[in-house]
């Protein structure tokens, strides 16, 4: 008989925990960049084509941006760097 280790969560739980950490780290980065540029959530939402409540959910790690929004965030970030240079 194989004993279950009650201290190790099942793989699905560990994967979900990893996603939660990733969402939180990504959200922190989005918020930090937005604040560094002096933008409101509404302004960033307009730049990437979404709404302020969605940006709020990204920043809190509740959800992560869809791929199309990630691309727009990337283009916005790179464009801002090019203007600053």
Buried (B, 14 or more C-beta within 10 A) or exposed (E): EEEEEEEEEEEEEEEEEEEEEEBBEBBEBBBEBBEEBEBEBEEBBBBBEBEBEBBBBBBEBEEBBEEEBBEBBEEBBEEBEEEEE
